[in-house]
Amino acid sequence: MAGKPTYAAGLDAGSRTTRLVICILEEGRLRLLGSSAAPSHGWLKGRIADQKAVADSILAALREAEAMAGISVESVTVGMGGQTLRGANGRGVVDLGHEREVDQRDVNRVVHRASRVQLHEDRMLLQLFPKDFVIDDQPGHSDPRHMLATRLELQVHLVTSSVQEHNSLIGAVNQAHLAVEETVFEGLAGCYSAVLPEDRREGVAVVDIGAESTELAVYYGDAMQLASTIRVCGDHFTRDLAQGLCLSFEDAERVKIEYGSALADGCADNVLVEVPTPENREYRHVQRRFLNQILEARSKELFQHVRAELARVGMDRALLGGIFLTGAGAKLPELCDVAERLLQCQACYGLTVGIQDWPDEMRDPEWTTAAGLAMYSAKLKVKAEQERESAGWLGRILR
């Protein structure tokens, strides 16, 4: 008798578009069943302003994805991003008393102590990522179990979030008649989907550029070294054009998509494009080079912030695995070239790998986060099944 099928769903509730991916786990591999993208409502500057409107957007995406998949979804793994997220390093220490073999209970204790951090009001621990176990002052261990030691230490990276924003997102998902399996840092989800585990070891970064928020996740040696948010996002590019060319936000967005580029070098001075007048009664001509100079300045600022964050954790010029750009804002032409020039490493789009029947039209950086959330959901369910009774903290942490 065949067992009950395992479904995995990832929800990327963005401020501009809500995306949902539904997969089924078959013989250890994920296969796409359904997906949808619905316009988002209820967001203001990257934060939830109208929970009911957000819930309606999620429900619209859910109905479309369920119709395509031919199943009903009861729970999802949800992405969490925005300027309220923070990353910080932490540590936990356990003295074993005398030299003995480290067991699972010791690991659980040291992880628990590393997670006990003093947080400000309206802050909560979203995720904990082990970086390095230290055995009797000797670092560099990924799994200390069955090793002899008198002292066990764990270096971790902690991701914290606003309690209010987290609860608002959970409430919106619940209003859409869905249970939340787990909330996941969106930068991690992008990395989970676009970067193979073996490629993270030499140092990689994922920059998830959304409409109203940008997340940065940095991996080195199988461990997350940095989770951060960057203050420059996709809407900044559009607002720059709106101000520089005297356009409405909607017209500036259209001009950016049709004519924009992150580099102005390759555009001749005599190339003109038509843009509407402020009254929208007739069109006028502007230099395409000038248009792209505006976008290039903001592109450089974005990756200067990324470089500053990398330098903060000693990873500047250390990304041998390169940098991956995800999110709808990453699709600005030549943005990868700007990243390579400023960060001095390879740069490419972060596209989904590892899901069967993934269509060509969804091989797009704007789908990467939703796909990674579905992968994370599948991993959670596999772990829960394999280690239902004795998983402990370490078994539930995904790297």
C-alpha positions in Angstrom: 0.0 0.0 0.0 1.5 3.3 -1.0 2.2 5.8 1.7 0.6 9.2 2.0 2.2 11.6 -0.5 4.4 14.4 0.9 3.6 17.9 -0.5 5.8 20.9 0.0 4.6 24.5 -0.5 6.6 27.7 -0.4 5.0 31.1 -0.1 6.9 34.3 -1.0 4.5 37.1 0.1 6.3 40.0 -1.6 5.2 43.7 -1.4 4.6 43.8 -5.2 3.8 40.1 -6.1 2.7 37.1 -4.0 4.2 33.8 -5.4 3.3 30.3 -4.3 5.0 27.0 -5.4 3.5 23.6 -4.7 5.7 20.5 -5.1 5.4 16.7 -4.3 8.3 14.7 -2.9 8.9 11.5 -5.0 11.8 9.1 -4.2 13.8 11.9 -2.6 13.2 14.4 -5.4 10.9 17.3 -5.7 8.5 17.7 -8.7 6.5 20.8 -9.4 2.8 20.5 -9.3 1.5 24.0 -9.4 2.5 27.7 -9.1 1.0 31.1 -9.2 1.8 34.8 -9.0 -0.9 37.3 -7.8 -0.6 41.0 -7.3 0.2 42.0 -3.7 -1.9 44.5 -1.7 -1.7 45.8 1.8 2.1 46.6 2.0 3.7 49.9 2.7 7.5 50.5 2.6 8.1 46.8 3.0 5.8 46.4 6.0 2.3 45.1 6.4 -0.2 47.9 6.5 -3.4 46.0 5.9 -3.4 42.4 7.0 -6.7 41.6 5.4 -5.5 42.8 2.0 -2.3 40.7 2.3 -4.4 37.7 3.2 -6.6 38.3 0.2 -3.5 38.3 -2.1 -2.3 35.1 -0.5 -5.7 33.5 -1.0 -5.8 34.5 -4.6 -2.4 32.9 -5.2 -3.4 29.8 -3.3 -6.5 29.2 -5.3 -4.7 29.5 -8.6 -1.8 27.2 -7.5 -4.2 24.6 -6.1 -6.2 24.6 -9.3 -3.1 24.0 -11.3 -1.8 21.3 -8.9 -5.1 19.6 -8.5 -4.7 19.3 -4.7 -5.5 21.3 -1.6 -2.7 22.8 0.5 -3.0 23.0 4.3 0.3 24.5 5.3 3.2 26.4 3.8 6.7 27.6 4.6 6.8 31.4 4.5 9.6 33.8 3.6 10.4 36.6 5.9 12.3 39.7 4.8 12.4 43.5 5.1 14.3 46.1 7.1 13.1 44.7 10.4 15.4 41.7 10.1 18.8 41.7 11.7 21.8 39.3 11.8 24.3 38.9 14.7 26.9 36.5 15.9 26.5 34.5 19.1 28.1 31.7 21.1 27.2 29.0 23.6 29.5 27.2 26.0 29.0 24.0 27.9 31.6 22.6 30.4 31.4 18.9 30.5 33.2 18.6 33.8 35.7 15.9 32.8 36.8 14.4 29.5 34.1 12.3 28.0 32.3 11.6 24.7 30.1 14.4 23.5 26.5 13.1 23.0 23.3 14.6 21.5 22.2 16.0 24.8 25.4 18.1 25.0 24.8 19.4 21.5 21.3 20.3 22.5 22.5 22.2 25.6 25.1 24.2 23.7 22.7 25.2 21.0 20.1 26.2 23.6 22.6 28.4 25.3 23.7 30.0 22.1 20.1 30.8 21.3 19.5 32.5 24.7 20.3 36.1 23.7 19.1 39.3 25.3 16.7 40.9 22.7 15.2 44.3 22.7 11.5 44.8 23.0 9.6 43.7 19.9 12.4 41.4 18.8 12.4 37.7 18.4 14.8 35.0 17.2 13.8 33.9 13.7 16.5 31.4 12.9 19.8 30.1 14.3 22.7 28.9 12.0 25.6 27.0 13.5 28.9 28.2 12.2 31.5 26.2 14.1 31.9 23.8 17.0 34.9 24.4 19.2 36.2 21.3 21.1 38.6 22.2 24.0 39.5 25.5 22.2 40.1 23.7 18.9 37.8 25.2 16.2 36.7 23.7 12.9 34.3 20.9 13.8 30.9 20.5 12.1 29.6 17.6 14.2 31.2 17.1 17.7 29.2 14.0 18.6 31.3 11.0 19.7 34.4 13.1 20.2 36.2 13.3 23.5 36.1 16.7 25.2 36.0 18.6 28.4 34.5 21.8 27.0 32.1 22.3 24.1 31.5 25.7 22.4 29.3 26.7 19.5 29.7 29.8 17.3 26.4 30.7 15.6 24.8 33.4 13.5 21.4 34.6 14.7 18.6 36.1 12.6 16.1 38.2 14.5 12.9 39.8 13.4 10.2 42.2 14.6 7.6 40.4 16.6 4.9 42.6 15.3 5.9 42.1 11.7 6.3 38.4 12.2 2.9 38.1 13.8 1.2 40.2 11.1 2.6 37.9 8.4 1.5 34.8 10.3 -1.9 36.3 10.8 -2.3 37.1 7.1 -1.4 33.5 6.2 -3.8 32.1 8.7 -6.6 34.3 7.4 -6.0 32.7 4.0 -6.8 29.4 5.7 -3.2 28.1 5.8 -1.0 26.9 8.6 2.6 28.1 8.8 5.2 25.3 9.0 8.1 27.7 9.6 9.1 31.3 8.7 12.4 31.4 6.9 14.8 34.3 6.1 14.3 35.0 2.4 18.0 35.3 1.7 18.5 31.8 2.9 15.6 30.5 0.7 17.2 32.0 -2.3 20.5 30.4 -1.5 18.7 27.1 -0.8 17.2 27.1 -4.3 19.9 28.6 -6.5 23.2 27.4 -4.9 24.2 23.7 -4.5 25.6 22.8 -1.1 29.1 22.0 -2.5 29.3 25.4 -4.2 28.7 27.3 -0.9 32.0 26.0 0.6 34.3 28.4 -1.3 32.3 31.5 -0.3 29.1 32.7 -2.0 26.6 35.5 -1.5 23.0 35.7 -2.5 21.5 39.2 -3.0 17.7 39.0 -3.1 16.5 42.3 -4.6 12.8 42.9 -4.1 10.6 45.9 -4.7 10.8 47.3 -1.2 13.6 45.3 0.5 16.9 43.6 -0.3 18.3 40.7 1.6 21.9 39.4 1.7 23.0 35.9 2.7 26.6 34.9 2.8 27.9 31.4 3.1 31.4 30.0 3.6 32.5 26.5 4.5 28.9 25.1 4.7 27.9 27.7 7.3 26.0 31.0 7.0 28.4 33.8 7.9 26.0 36.8 7.5 22.3 37.5 7.2 21.6 41.1 6.5 19.3 43.6 4.8 20.4 46.3 2.4 18.6 49.6 2.3 18.7 49.9 -1.5 15.8 48.0 -3.2 14.1 47.9 -6.6 11.8 50.8 -6.0 14.8 53.1 -5.4 15.8 52.6 -9.0 12.3 53.5 -10.1 12.0 56.6 -7.9 15.4 57.9 -9.1 14.1 57.7 -12.7 10.8 59.3 -11.7 12.6 62.3 -10.1 15.3 62.6 -12.7 13.0 62.4 -15.7 9.9 64.1 -14.1 7.7 61.0 -14.5 5.1 59.3 -12.4 6.2 56.2 -10.5 4.2 54.0 -12.9 5.7 55.6 -16.0 9.2 55.4 -14.5 8.8 51.7 -13.8 7.7 51.1 -17.5 10.7 53.1 -18.8 13.1 51.2 -16.5 11.8 47.8 -17.8 11.8 48.8 -21.5 15.0 50.9 -21.8 16.9 50.6 -18.5 20.4 49.3 -17.9 22.7 49.3 -15.0 25.6 50.5 -17.2 25.6 53.6 -19.4 29.0 53.0 -21.1 27.6 51.1 -24.1 24.9 53.6 -25.0 25.7 56.3 -27.5 24.8 59.9 -26.8 22.6 60.2 -29.9 20.2 57.3 -28.8 16.9 58.8 -27.7 13.9 57.3 -26.1 10.3 58.5 -25.8 9.0 59.2 -22.3 5.6 60.8 -21.4 5.3 64.4 -20.2 4.2 65.1 -16.7 0.7 65.8 -18.1 0.7 62.6 -20.1 -0.6 64.5 -23.1 2.4 64.0 -25.4 5.8 62.4 -25.5 9.3 63.9 -25.3 12.7 62.6 -26.0 15.5 62.0 -23.5 19.0 60.5 -23.9 19.0 56.8 -23.1 22.6 57.3 -21.8 21.3 59.8 -19.2 18.5 57.4 -18.2 21.1 54.6 -17.6 23.5 56.9 -15.8 20.7 57.4 -13.2 20.3 53.6 -12.9 24.1 53.0 -12.8 24.6 55.4 -9.9 22.0 53.5 -7.8 23.4 50.1 -8.9 26.9 51.1 -7.7 25.4 52.3 -4.4 23.6 48.9 -3.9 26.8 46.9 -4.3 28.9 49.4 -2.3 26.5 48.5 0.6 27.0 44.8 -0.2 30.8 45.2 -0.1 30.6 47.0 3.2 28.6 44.2 4.7 31.0 41.6 3.3 33.9 43.6 4.8 32.2 43.6 8.2 32.6 39.8 8.4 35.9 39.5 6.6 34.5 38.3 3.3 35.4 41.2 1.1 37.1 39.7 -2.1 36.6 36.2 -0.6 33.6 35.0 -2.6 35.4 32.4 -4.7 32.0 30.8 -5.5 30.6 34.2 -6.7 27.5 36.2 -6.1 24.0 35.2 -7.1 21.3 37.9 -7.8 17.7 36.9 -7.2 14.4 38.7 -7.0 12.5 40.8 -9.5 14.8 43.7 -9.0 17.8 41.6 -10.2 16.5 41.6 -13.8 17.9 45.0 -14.6 20.2 44.4 -17.6 24.0 44.6 -16.8 23.4 44.5 -13.1 25.7 41.4 -12.9 28.4 43.4 -14.6 28.2 46.1 -12.0 28.4 43.5 -9.2 31.5 42.0 -10.7 33.2 45.3 -11.1 32.6 46.4 -7.5 32.9 43.1 -5.7 35.6 41.6 -7.9 34.0 38.2 -8.2 31.8 36.3 -10.6 28.2 37.3 -10.6 25.2 35.6 -12.2 21.4 35.3 -11.8 20.3 32.9 -9.1 18.0 30.4 -10.8 16.1 27.5 -9.4 17.9 24.1 -9.6 16.8 20.7 -8.3 13.0 20.7 -9.0 11.7 18.4 -11.7 9.3 19.8 -14.3 10.3 23.3 -13.6 9.2 25.2 -16.7 11.4 27.4 -18.8 9.2 30.5 -18.2 9.9 30.2 -14.5 13.7 30.1 -14.9 13.7 33.6 -13.6 15.3 35.1 -10.5 11.9 36.4 -9.3 10.8 32.7 -8.7 13.9 31.6 -6.8 12.8 32.5 -3.3 9.4 30.7 -3.6 11.2 27.6 -4.9 13.7 27.7 -2.1 10.9 27.9 0.5 9.2 24.8 -1.1 12.6 23.0 -0.9 12.9 24.0 2.8 9.4 22.8 3.5 10.3 19.4 2.0 13.4 19.2 4.0 11.5 19.9 7.2 9.1 17.1 6.5 11.8 14.6 5.7 13.7 15.5 8.9 10.5 15.3 11.0 9.8 11.8 9.6 13.4 10.5 10.0 14.0 12.0 13.5 10.6 12.4 15.0 11.6 11.4 18.5 15.3 12.2 18.8 16.0 15.1 16.4 16.8 17.7 19.0 18.0 21.2 18.0 20.8 20.1 15.7 18.5 17.8 13.6 16.1 20.6 12.9 18.7 23.2 11.7 19.1 23.2 8.0 22.3 24.6 6.4 
